[in-house]
Structures are given as structure tokens and as C-alpha cells.
Amino acid sequence: MLIQRRRTGDTGIRQFRPAPGSVQWWAHWGFVTGGLITGLAAPLADLAGLAPIPFADQPAVAVAGVVVAVAGVAATFGAQLAMGASWRIGVEDTERTRLVTTGVFGCVRNPIFTTMLVTFAGLALMVPNPVAVAGCVLLLAGVQAQVRAVEEPYLQQVHGSAYTDYTTRVGRFLPGIGRSRQLQR
């Protein structure tokens, strides 16, 4: 955020207060709660003696988790930098930013969310217990709701056919997966 502010004069954080019970509210709380469960509650449960998932209870899995988490943090940072002045946390309906479709955004439409999920998957591998798995599932649900019900409709409204064309070429979270189909006329 400090780099964003230094580069653009704006932190990129939008203060929003979604209506309780709205899709945006559920998405926000799924994201926050899933992240806290995976990043805090799962390690605490591990320290308290919660049994790990047997097949994942291997030192190599924990080491892989560290590598995956560190790579995820670095990739998240890189994706945020690639988005430049268009990077935001939250959606402000009146704001109009440039549609970024190049670089990593030419491979996947939501690389920041993808790499954040990779980070939390790495954290879950470090303490592979049922709490970590539940946290990751909740985080994934929150991200899916945010992207599908909040961000994609906003981008469609703001960028129209340019965004529609982009969604037909580029996968939502993984290359080639989650592309929209062009409507036949």
C-alpha cells in the first residue's frame, strides 16, 4: 500500500460498508474469516495438539508449504505491482480505472486472488489439519463470491465489450479455465 501510494498518490484501499447479508458482505467475511482461520487458528490448533491430516503429516509437506507460501506472497506482490494505478481493495461504483489485460493479467484475470490463495494453501500445508482445510475452503468461497458477484459485474458495467472480450480469452483464476463463452447473435 505504501508503494502504491508513492507510485500513484493513492493507497488503493476503498472504504466500504456492504449491507449486512449482501453478497459483498458475505464475500468480505468469508475472505477475512477464512484467512484468519488458515493463518492463525490452524497454527494455534496445531500448537494445542490437534492431529494433522495423516497423509500430509510429513516434514517434506511442511517445507513445501513454506516454499509455496513464500512464492505466493512474492507473486501476490508482483501481481499488485503489475496492476499499477488500477489496483484496488474494494469496489467503488463511481470510480473508473483502466482495464489491465497485459502481463500476468493476460494469463489470468485475477492473479492477485490466485496468488493469495496459493499463499494460504502454503500456510495450510505447513500445519495440515482440518482447521486449515476449513479456512482455505471458506477463503476460496469468499474470493469466488467477491469476484463473481461483485467485481465482474462492476468491470462489465465500466468496461463493457472490452471486458466481455477479455473474459472470453483469459481464464478467471487459472490460464484457460473460467473463460466466458461469446454469445451467439
Secondary structure, 3 states (H helix, E strand, C coil): CHHHHHHHCCCCECCCCCCCCCHHHHHHHHHHHHHHHHHHHHHHHHHCCCCCCHHHCCHHHHHHHHHHHHHHHHHHHHHHHHHHHHCCECCCCCCCCCCCCCHHHHCECCHHHHHHHHHHHHHHHHCCCHHHHHHHHHHHHHHHHHHHHHHHHHHHHHHHHHHHHHHHHCECCECCECCCCCCCC
